[in-house]
Every structure is written in structure tokens, then in C-alpha cells.
Amino acid sequence: MTQVVVALCLFFATYDAAQIQKRYNDVPSALSSNGQFTVFIDLLTKSGLLALVNNSPRFTLFAPTDAAFARIPADTLAAIKNDPARLADVIGSHVVLESSSLVDSTKQDLILKTYNKHSIRINDYYMMHTVTANGVNVTIRNIPVGHGFVNGIDGVIVAPSATTAQIIFSRADLSIISSLIVNGSLVNFLTADPDITSFLPNNDAFRGVSPNFLAYLQSHPEDFNETVQYHFVKSATLFSIGLLPSRTYSSANGYSDRLMVLEDDAGAVTINSAKIVQKDIIAKDGVIHIINKVLIPPSVLIHIADRGIVVG
């Protein structure tokens, strides 16, 4: 008898909360009960994807709130509604068929494939009590609906269209860092990681660095690579919503030198002393943030100080 009681206790202790929520018969009923998702219900129906969801043996949906759609310019939203192909692509980036996946804190860099062959990256930032889908906050998790789950999100998901390397090499304002990556034979380093975070100085950032420092790096390959790799965090996708002020992260350089997140009174986020000027550029293999200063690891700072070289 005791063993039965213990088994039952373990069962209910581990029983997923999603299984004991009210299970709705269909997606419109589930979302209508909340009242925040009228636009998504309309677009899901108009795109023809609601019928596909109903016929799929399993599904996972990410539903932006009405407030999220309200942040899209009215003429842009109207253009999306009136273009069937574009509508299917935008809404399709929120629809996962043939799979019902719980969104919870056990998932880190989980990739879900959407109806239109894009990807949704799930990340848990436990210290922020936040789970994201492509960097968008998941505000309502795992509403059970028939044979799947619906999640409420507070933004419209942007699907990644290129890898980190492709984005870096395609942007004119990143031509200097891209040339350094090539010159340092670091392309493979960049492409080998499926979950990489990049803090990339734009060209203006490099213009603030002294020619003597750049010349030093060119003549010292080890310090060169340490400096370039100091701008990356490996095996972790850090969207801005998950960057906790005062927390440090190990960089990808050989010494795993730490990068510290700071926030000023105006809410501007910096990495060490470099301000993030463009955040959350989503890639197929991670996320990119553009910064306004070049980051220099402590070991390299010591080496150039010994030589009397000024950074900038």
C-alpha cells in the first residue's frame, strides 16, 4: 500500500502542468477566451493555416497579441493582409505542424521547424524568468488545445533568413570585422557553432582605434585571434531580453575572458564599455548585436600596455 501511495505522489509531482489545464477543443476557442488575440485569429483563418492546424495530428502555435500587431504600421499590416503569399509566410512563421512541443525551462536553443520551413529558436533565461521564441517573450505558455499547444507572445516573430557569417559578410558597416575574421582564418570558428552570440563592432568603432594597436594585432596572430574571438559567446544564444545587467558571460577566446552586461540610467545596454546600437539581429545559428566600440581582452590590454601602445 505504501508503495502505491509513493508512486501516486511521484506521478502527481511530475505530472506536467499543461496536462491539468483546461483543454480547449480548437484554437479560436482557446485564444478567444483570453481576448488578446483577435488579430491573430483573423489572420490565421484568412491565411488558410487554421485548416491545416486542425488537420495536423500535432501542432504548436505562437500567437502574437493584438498589442504586438498594433506596433506594426497600419499600411504594412494592410499590405500583408492583402497579399496571400506574404500573409501565409508571416503567419506560417508562427505555426509548427506535426509536432506538439511544450515550451518550458527545460528547453534551451531548441529549434522548431515552422510550416514555411523557417525556424523558431526557444531559449530559457531562468534568471529573468523568461522564455523566448526567436527573442520574443512567451507570455502565456502551453495552452492545451485538442491535439496541440498554443503559446501567447508579445511580439511578431521574425524568421531568420541567413547564418551569422552570411549576415556579417553581407553588411557594409561590418566590412572591417569581416575582413579580420577572414584574415585570422576564423571563418570555420564562426560557422561551427549552431548557437552563437556575436557582439560585433561596426566600422565606426574601428575608426576609433589607433593604427598602432591594429598594427600590433596584425603582427601578433595569437593576440589578434584572442581579440576577434572576444566578441563572441559560444553555445548560447543571448537575445537582449536575456541579458541580465551585472551578469558576466564567458567569451569564445582562448582564455574564456568574461564579458559584462551593464545598463545605464536611460536603459542603454553595454557590453563592457561598448554600447549596443542595434540588437537582436536573428540568424539561423544565433543572434547578432552591433556595438560601438572594439572589445579588447584583458591579456591583450596588458601586452599592449607593456609596449606603450594606446588603444584609441
C-alpha positions as CSV (number, residue, x, y, z in Angstrom):
1,M,0.0,0.0,0.0
2,T,2.8,2.4,0.9
3,Q,4.5,1.8,-2.4
4,V,1.2,2.6,-4.2
5,V,0.9,5.9,-2.3
6,V,4.5,6.8,-3.0
7,A,4.0,6.0,-6.7
8,L,0.9,8.2,-6.9
9,C,2.7,11.1,-5.2
10,L,5.6,10.8,-7.6
11,F,3.1,10.7,-10.5
12,F,1.3,13.9,-9.5
13,A,4.5,15.6,-8.6
14,T,5.9,15.1,-12.0
15,Y,2.7,15.5,-14.0
16,D,3.1,18.3,-16.4
17,A,1.0,21.4,-15.6
18,A,-0.1,21.6,-19.2
19,Q,-1.9,18.3,-18.8
20,I,-4.1,19.6,-15.9
21,Q,-5.1,22.9,-17.5
22,K,-8.4,23.2,-19.3
23,R,-8.0,21.7,-22.7
24,Y,-9.9,23.6,-25.4
25,N,-11.4,22.0,-28.4
26,D,-10.0,24.4,-31.0
27,V,-7.5,27.2,-31.4
28,P,-10.1,30.1,-31.8
29,S,-11.9,29.0,-28.6
30,A,-8.6,28.9,-26.7
31,L,-7.4,32.3,-27.9
32,S,-10.9,34.0,-27.7
33,S,-11.1,33.1,-24.1
34,N,-8.2,35.4,-23.4
35,G,-9.4,38.3,-25.5
36,Q,-5.9,39.5,-26.6
37,F,-5.6,37.6,-29.9
38,T,-8.3,38.7,-32.2
39,V,-6.0,39.8,-35.0
40,F,-4.0,36.6,-34.9
41,I,-7.2,34.5,-35.1
42,D,-8.4,36.6,-38.1
43,L,-5.0,36.3,-39.9
44,L,-4.6,32.6,-39.1
45,T,-8.1,31.9,-40.6
46,K,-7.6,34.2,-43.6
47,S,-4.2,32.6,-44.4
48,G,-5.8,29.2,-44.6
49,L,-3.4,27.8,-42.0
50,L,-6.1,27.3,-39.4
51,A,-7.5,24.4,-41.5
52,L,-4.0,22.9,-41.8
53,V,-3.6,23.2,-38.0
54,N,-7.0,21.4,-37.5
55,N,-5.9,18.6,-39.8
56,S,-2.4,18.2,-38.3
57,P,-2.0,15.3,-35.9
58,R,0.0,17.6,-33.6
59,F,0.8,21.3,-33.7
60,T,2.5,24.1,-31.7
61,L,1.4,27.7,-32.3
62,F,2.9,31.0,-31.2
63,A,0.2,33.7,-31.2
64,P,1.2,37.4,-31.1
65,T,-1.1,39.6,-29.0
66,D,-3.2,42.4,-30.5
67,A,-0.8,44.8,-28.9
68,A,2.1,43.2,-30.8
69,F,0.3,43.6,-34.2
70,A,-0.6,47.2,-33.2
71,R,3.1,48.0,-33.3
72,I,3.2,47.2,-37.0
73,P,2.5,50.2,-39.1
74,A,-1.2,50.1,-40.3
75,D,-0.2,50.3,-44.0
76,T,2.3,47.5,-43.6
77,L,-0.2,45.2,-41.9
78,A,-2.8,46.0,-44.5
79,A,-0.3,45.1,-47.3
80,I,0.3,41.8,-45.5
81,K,-3.4,41.0,-45.3
82,N,-3.9,41.8,-48.9
83,D,-1.0,39.6,-50.2
84,P,-1.9,35.9,-49.8
85,A,1.7,34.7,-50.2
86,R,3.1,37.2,-47.8
87,L,0.3,36.6,-45.3
88,A,1.0,32.8,-45.4
89,D,4.7,33.5,-44.9
90,V,4.3,35.8,-41.9
91,I,1.7,33.7,-40.2
92,G,3.4,30.5,-41.2
93,S,6.5,31.6,-39.2
94,H,4.3,31.1,-36.1
95,V,2.9,27.7,-36.9
96,V,4.6,24.4,-36.2
97,L,2.9,21.3,-37.7
98,E,3.4,17.6,-37.0
99,S,4.9,18.5,-33.6
100,S,3.5,19.5,-30.2
101,S,6.3,20.8,-28.1
102,L,6.0,22.2,-24.6
103,V,7.7,25.5,-24.1
104,D,9.4,25.4,-20.7
105,S,12.6,26.0,-18.8
106,T,14.0,22.6,-19.8
107,K,14.4,23.8,-23.4
108,Q,17.5,25.7,-24.4
109,D,18.2,26.5,-28.0
110,L,15.5,24.1,-29.1
111,I,14.8,24.6,-32.8
112,L,11.3,24.1,-34.1
113,K,10.7,24.0,-37.8
114,T,7.7,26.0,-39.0
115,Y,5.1,25.4,-41.6
116,N,7.0,27.5,-44.1
117,K,10.4,25.9,-43.4
118,H,11.7,28.7,-41.2
119,S,12.9,28.1,-37.6
120,I,11.8,29.1,-34.2
121,R,14.5,29.1,-31.5
122,I,13.4,28.5,-28.0
123,N,15.5,30.0,-25.2
124,D,15.1,30.0,-21.4
125,Y,16.6,32.8,-19.4
126,Y,15.9,31.5,-16.0
127,M,17.3,34.4,-14.0
128,M,15.0,36.7,-15.9
129,H,12.0,34.2,-15.5
130,T,11.6,34.5,-19.3
131,V,11.3,32.0,-22.1
132,T,11.6,33.4,-25.7
133,A,10.7,32.3,-29.2
134,N,13.2,34.0,-31.6
135,G,13.9,36.5,-28.9
136,V,10.2,37.3,-28.4
137,N,8.8,36.9,-24.8
138,V,6.5,34.0,-24.4
139,T,3.9,35.4,-22.0
140,I,1.4,32.6,-21.9
141,R,2.8,29.1,-22.2
142,N,1.4,25.8,-23.3
143,I,-2.4,26.3,-23.6
144,P,-3.7,22.8,-24.3
145,V,-5.8,22.7,-27.5
146,G,-7.1,19.4,-28.8
147,H,-4.0,17.8,-30.1
148,G,-1.5,20.6,-29.7
149,F,-0.4,23.7,-27.7
150,V,-0.8,27.4,-28.2
151,N,1.6,30.0,-26.7
152,G,0.9,33.7,-26.4
153,I,3.8,36.0,-27.3
154,D,4.2,39.8,-27.0
155,G,5.8,40.3,-30.4
156,V,5.6,39.2,-34.0
157,I,8.3,36.5,-34.8
158,V,10.9,37.4,-37.4
159,A,12.2,34.4,-39.2
160,P,16.0,34.1,-39.7
161,S,16.9,34.3,-43.4
162,A,20.7,33.8,-43.2
163,T,23.5,32.5,-41.0
164,T,25.7,34.7,-38.8
165,A,28.5,34.5,-41.3
166,Q,26.3,35.4,-44.2
167,I,24.9,38.4,-42.3
168,I,28.4,39.6,-41.3
169,F,29.8,39.3,-44.8
170,S,26.8,41.0,-46.4
171,R,26.7,44.2,-44.3
172,A,28.8,47.1,-45.5
173,D,29.0,48.5,-41.9
174,L,30.7,45.3,-40.8
175,S,33.3,45.1,-43.5
176,I,36.3,45.6,-41.1
177,I,35.3,42.9,-38.7
178,S,34.5,40.6,-41.6
179,S,38.0,41.2,-43.0
180,L,39.6,40.4,-39.7
181,I,37.6,37.2,-39.4
182,V,38.9,36.1,-42.9
183,N,42.5,37.3,-42.2
184,G,42.6,35.4,-38.9
185,S,41.3,32.2,-40.6
186,L,38.3,32.3,-38.2
187,V,35.5,31.5,-40.7
188,N,35.3,27.9,-39.5
189,F,35.3,29.0,-35.9
190,L,32.3,31.2,-36.8
191,T,30.3,28.6,-38.8
192,A,31.0,25.6,-36.5
193,D,28.7,26.7,-33.7
194,P,24.9,26.4,-34.2
195,D,24.1,28.6,-31.2
196,I,26.5,31.6,-31.2
197,T,26.1,35.1,-29.9
198,S,28.0,37.9,-31.6
199,F,28.8,41.4,-30.3
200,L,30.2,43.0,-33.4
201,P,31.9,46.4,-33.7
202,N,30.8,48.4,-36.7
203,N,33.2,50.2,-38.9
204,D,32.9,53.4,-36.9
205,A,34.0,51.5,-33.8
206,F,37.2,50.5,-35.6
207,R,37.8,54.1,-36.7
208,G,38.2,55.0,-33.1
209,V,41.1,52.5,-32.6
210,S,44.7,53.7,-33.1
211,P,46.6,52.5,-36.1
212,N,49.4,51.4,-33.8
213,F,47.0,49.0,-32.0
214,L,45.8,47.5,-35.3
215,A,49.4,47.2,-36.5
216,Y,50.2,45.3,-33.3
217,L,47.4,42.9,-33.8
218,Q,48.4,42.2,-37.4
219,S,51.9,41.3,-36.2
220,H,50.8,39.2,-33.2
221,P,48.5,36.4,-34.5
222,E,47.6,34.9,-31.1
223,D,46.5,38.3,-29.7
224,F,44.8,39.0,-33.0
225,N,42.6,35.9,-32.7
226,E,42.0,36.4,-29.0
227,T,40.7,39.9,-29.7
228,V,38.4,38.8,-32.5
229,Q,37.0,35.8,-30.6
230,Y,36.5,38.0,-27.6
231,H,33.4,39.4,-29.4
232,F,31.6,36.0,-29.4
233,V,29.9,33.8,-26.9
234,K,29.8,30.2,-27.9
235,S,27.0,27.6,-27.4
236,A,24.5,30.2,-26.1
237,T,22.0,32.4,-27.9
238,L,21.7,35.6,-25.9
239,F,18.9,37.8,-27.1
240,S,18.7,41.2,-25.4
241,I,15.7,40.3,-23.3
242,G,18.0,37.7,-21.6
243,L,21.0,40.0,-21.0
244,L,20.9,40.5,-17.2
245,P,22.7,43.7,-16.0
246,S,25.9,42.9,-13.9
247,R,26.0,39.4,-15.2
248,T,29.1,38.1,-17.0
249,Y,29.4,35.7,-19.8
250,S,32.5,33.7,-21.0
251,S,33.7,34.8,-24.3
252,A,34.9,32.4,-27.0
253,N,38.5,33.4,-26.9
254,G,41.1,31.0,-25.6
255,Y,41.1,32.3,-22.0
256,S,37.3,32.5,-21.8
257,D,37.7,36.1,-20.7
258,R,34.4,37.4,-19.3
259,L,32.1,39.9,-20.9
260,M,30.0,42.0,-18.5
261,V,26.5,43.4,-19.2
262,L,25.8,46.9,-17.9
263,E,22.8,49.2,-18.1
264,D,22.8,53.0,-17.7
265,D,20.0,55.1,-16.2
266,A,18.5,55.6,-19.7
267,G,18.2,51.9,-20.2
268,A,21.0,51.6,-22.7
269,V,22.8,48.3,-22.6
270,T,26.5,47.9,-22.8
271,I,28.9,45.0,-23.1
272,N,31.9,46.1,-21.1
273,S,32.2,49.7,-22.3
274,A,30.6,49.1,-25.7
275,K,27.1,50.3,-26.2
276,I,24.7,48.0,-28.2
277,V,23.5,50.2,-31.0
278,Q,21.5,47.5,-32.9
279,K,20.2,44.5,-31.0
280,D,18.7,41.1,-31.8
281,I,19.6,40.5,-35.4
282,I,18.4,36.9,-35.6
283,A,20.4,34.4,-37.6
284,K,19.8,30.8,-38.4
285,D,22.7,29.9,-36.0
286,G,22.3,32.5,-33.2
287,V,21.9,36.2,-32.7
288,I,24.0,39.4,-33.5
289,H,24.2,42.6,-31.6
290,I,26.1,45.6,-33.2
291,I,28.3,47.6,-30.8
292,N,30.0,51.0,-31.0
293,K,33.5,50.0,-29.6
294,V,36.0,47.3,-30.1
295,L,36.3,44.9,-27.2
296,I,39.8,44.1,-26.0
297,P,40.5,41.1,-23.7
298,P,42.5,41.8,-20.5
299,S,45.5,39.8,-21.6
300,V,45.9,41.8,-24.8
301,L,45.5,45.1,-22.9
302,I,48.4,44.0,-20.7
303,H,50.5,43.1,-23.7
304,I,50.0,46.5,-25.5
305,A,50.4,48.4,-22.2
306,D,53.8,46.8,-21.8
307,R,54.7,48.3,-25.2
308,G,53.3,51.7,-24.6
309,I,50.6,51.3,-27.2
310,V,47.4,53.3,-26.8
311,V,44.1,51.7,-28.0
312,G,42.4,54.8,-29.1
